Amino acid sequence: MINHNKEKGKRKKEKGRRHPFTFYLLPFTSKGFSLIEFIVVLAIAMIVTVMLARFQMNMISLKRGSEETLRSQQEVRRVLIGLSSELRNAQTSVTGSYPLETVSDSSLVFFTDTTGDRKPERLRYFVDSGALKRGEVVPTGSPLAYDLATERVSDVIKFLVATTTPVFTYYDGSYSGSGSPLSSPYDISKVRMVGLSVTVDMNPNEPPPPVTVSTLATIRKLKDNQ
């Protein structure tokens, strides 16, 4: 009996000691997500996903629009460079007509040799149905003449945007880079330079905004005429 009491007292004494490296953990309780919390988290995740998807689509659309705009600018510049070259070489027609036949804000008719055969063609540039079109009549017959019924018309610039700036503007010999163009109605005999300006928008409902391309051409055959 005495030994039993000694063993019991020894165990109590050891139990009362605390080892310096012993950690005592508090009871851990866990609580799961409620249905409402799960729905809220799911809704937030869906909103973020939709926003990221829209952002990506907008970036793709913007990139595509920029590429289309660049191609459109290059095409418009190519056309205007060709038109400027034709205008610079405008000359008397095979029938002896003046190099310029008709000039207005939205149309221009002149004669120029595009093939190098010394037989100037009759070219007509005009705006119709939202496009800049080019009509060409090759002189035929004997004697040579221009049969307007044989005119070949093609679209050269599409998606034109109507603006307050005329497609064609005209300048006399005094123009040196600044100043006002001639006023309508135009006196053909005074025209020495022709300004060309077109505004293009391939998709009016999406960015980027419309693009305007302009150039200026001097008619060499008329340069020294006053």
Secondary structure as UniProt FT lines:
FT   HELIX           2..16
FT   TURN            20..21
FT   HELIX           35..88
FT   TURN            94..95
FT   STRAND          100..103
FT   STRAND          107..112
FT   STRAND          121..128
FT   TURN            129..130
FT   STRAND          131..137
FT   TURN            141..144
FT   HELIX           148..150
FT   STRAND          152..157
FT   STRAND          168..171
FT   TURN            173..174
FT   HELIX           188..190
FT   STRAND          193..200
FT   TURN            204..205
FT   STRAND          211..218
FT   HELIX           220..222
FT   TURN            223..224
//
